[in-house]
Amino acid sequence: MDEIRNDTRVCNPLQTFCCGGKGEEVRLESTFCGGLCYRGRRGTRGCFGCCCMPLCIPVGCPECLCPCAARKTLFVENADAAVDIIQKARDNAKIRLNVMER
């Protein structure tokens, strides 16, 4: 995942108190084409494409219409801490796989 960010809604504690909620939001996304497309996952229901070409799903496409887009939303207690932990784990994995320098 290329982009890991805190995507918590504005005034989350107040909105959660008044309307309920699932916690703070962390967004994981994998984009290409200069950030215009999400990478598509093959083998997901409703997804087609050539095995040698990545699926290009426009960034503005709603998740319900594009289930194969490589993006995920996680709900956590502390989004800032979760983003740090996920980024460090990703970077450590890249170092172990010799994909990234120390």
C-alpha positions as a Markdown table, in Angstrom:
| # | Residue | x | y | z |
|---|---|---|---|---|
| 1 | Met | 0.0 | 0.0 | 0.0 |
| 2 | Asp | 1.5 | 3.3 | -1.1 |
| 3 | Glu | -0.6 | 5.7 | 0.9 |
| 4 | Ile | -1.5 | 5.2 | 4.6 |
| 5 | Arg | -3.3 | 8.1 | 6.2 |
| 6 | Asn | -5.5 | 9.3 | 9.0 |
| 7 | Asp | -8.9 | 9.9 | 7.3 |
| 8 | Thr | -10.9 | 10.6 | 10.5 |
| 9 | Arg | -13.9 | 12.8 | 10.0 |
| 10 | Val | -14.0 | 16.4 | 11.4 |
| 11 | Cys | -15.2 | 16.7 | 15.0 |
| 12 | Asn | -15.2 | 12.9 | 15.4 |
| 13 | Pro | -15.6 | 12.8 | 19.2 |
| 14 | Leu | -18.6 | 15.1 | 19.1 |
| 15 | Gln | -20.2 | 13.3 | 16.1 |
| 16 | Thr | -19.6 | 9.9 | 17.8 |
| 17 | Phe | -21.2 | 11.1 | 21.0 |
| 18 | Cys | -24.2 | 12.5 | 19.2 |
| 19 | Cys | -24.7 | 10.0 | 16.4 |
| 20 | Gly | -22.5 | 7.0 | 17.2 |
| 21 | Gly | -19.5 | 5.8 | 15.2 |
| 22 | Lys | -17.0 | 3.1 | 14.6 |
| 23 | Gly | -13.8 | 5.0 | 15.8 |
| 24 | Glu | -11.1 | 6.9 | 14.0 |
| 25 | Glu | -10.5 | 6.0 | 10.4 |
| 26 | Val | -7.3 | 4.9 | 8.7 |
| 27 | Arg | -7.2 | 4.7 | 4.9 |
| 28 | Leu | -4.9 | 2.3 | 3.0 |
| 29 | Glu | -4.6 | 2.9 | -0.8 |
| 30 | Ser | -2.5 | 1.8 | -3.7 |
| 31 | Thr | -2.5 | 4.3 | -6.6 |
| 32 | Phe | -0.6 | 4.7 | -9.8 |
| 33 | Cys | -0.8 | 6.8 | -13.0 |
| 34 | Gly | 0.2 | 9.9 | -10.9 |
| 35 | Gly | -2.5 | 9.2 | -8.3 |
| 36 | Leu | -5.3 | 9.1 | -10.8 |
| 37 | Cys | -6.1 | 5.4 | -10.6 |
| 38 | Tyr | -6.3 | 2.8 | -7.9 |
| 39 | Arg | -4.6 | -0.5 | -8.5 |
| 40 | Gly | -7.1 | -3.3 | -9.1 |
| 41 | Arg | -7.0 | -6.7 | -7.5 |
| 42 | Arg | -7.5 | -9.7 | -9.8 |
| 43 | Gly | -9.8 | -12.6 | -8.8 |
| 44 | Thr | -12.3 | -10.4 | -7.1 |
| 45 | Arg | -15.9 | -10.8 | -8.1 |
| 46 | Gly | -16.8 | -8.3 | -10.8 |
| 47 | Cys | -13.2 | -7.6 | -11.8 |
| 48 | Phe | -11.7 | -8.4 | -15.2 |
| 49 | Gly | -8.5 | -7.6 | -17.0 |
| 50 | Cys | -5.4 | -8.9 | -18.7 |
| 51 | Cys | -3.0 | -10.7 | -16.4 |
| 52 | Cys | 0.0 | -8.6 | -17.6 |
| 53 | Met | -1.7 | -5.2 | -17.3 |
| 54 | Pro | -2.8 | -3.6 | -14.0 |
| 55 | Leu | -6.4 | -2.7 | -13.6 |
| 56 | Cys | -6.8 | 1.1 | -13.6 |
| 57 | Ile | -9.8 | 2.1 | -11.5 |
| 58 | Pro | -10.5 | 5.9 | -11.4 |
| 59 | Val | -9.9 | 7.4 | -7.9 |
| 60 | Gly | -13.4 | 8.9 | -7.8 |
| 61 | Cys | -15.1 | 5.5 | -8.4 |
| 62 | Pro | -17.3 | 4.6 | -5.3 |
| 63 | Glu | -16.3 | 1.5 | -3.4 |
| 64 | Cys | -19.6 | -0.2 | -4.0 |
| 65 | Leu | -19.1 | 0.0 | -7.8 |
| 66 | Cys | -15.4 | -1.0 | -7.7 |
| 67 | Pro | -14.9 | -3.8 | -5.2 |
| 68 | Cys | -11.6 | -4.8 | -6.8 |
| 69 | Ala | -9.9 | -1.4 | -6.0 |
| 70 | Ala | -6.8 | -1.8 | -3.8 |
| 71 | Arg | -8.1 | 0.4 | -0.9 |
| 72 | Lys | -9.2 | -0.4 | 2.6 |
| 73 | Thr | -10.6 | 1.5 | 5.5 |
| 74 | Leu | -9.8 | 0.5 | 9.1 |
| 75 | Phe | -11.5 | 1.8 | 12.1 |
| 76 | Val | -9.2 | 2.1 | 15.2 |
| 77 | Glu | -9.1 | 3.7 | 18.6 |
| 78 | Asn | -6.1 | 6.0 | 17.8 |
| 79 | Ala | -5.6 | 6.7 | 14.1 |
| 80 | Asp | -2.3 | 8.6 | 14.4 |
| 81 | Ala | -0.7 | 5.7 | 16.3 |
| 82 | Ala | -2.1 | 3.2 | 13.9 |
| 83 | Val | -0.7 | 5.1 | 10.8 |
| 84 | Asp | 2.8 | 5.1 | 12.4 |
| 85 | Ile | 2.6 | 1.4 | 13.3 |
| 86 | Ile | 1.4 | 0.4 | 9.8 |
| 87 | Gln | 4.0 | 2.6 | 8.0 |
| 88 | Lys | 6.8 | 1.2 | 10.1 |
| 89 | Ala | 5.6 | -2.4 | 9.5 |
| 90 | Arg | 5.5 | -1.8 | 5.8 |
| 91 | Asp | 8.9 | -0.2 | 5.7 |
| 92 | Asn | 10.4 | -3.1 | 7.8 |
| 93 | Ala | 8.9 | -5.6 | 5.4 |
| 94 | Lys | 10.4 | -3.8 | 2.4 |
| 95 | Ile | 13.8 | -3.8 | 4.1 |
| 96 | Arg | 13.6 | -7.5 | 4.9 |
| 97 | Leu | 12.7 | -8.2 | 1.3 |
| 98 | Asn | 15.6 | -6.0 | 0.0 |
| 99 | Val | 13.1 | -3.7 | -1.8 |
| 100 | Met | 14.1 | -0.6 | 0.2 |
| 101 | Glu | 17.4 | 0.8 | 1.6 |
| 102 | Arg | 17.8 | 1.2 | 5.4 |
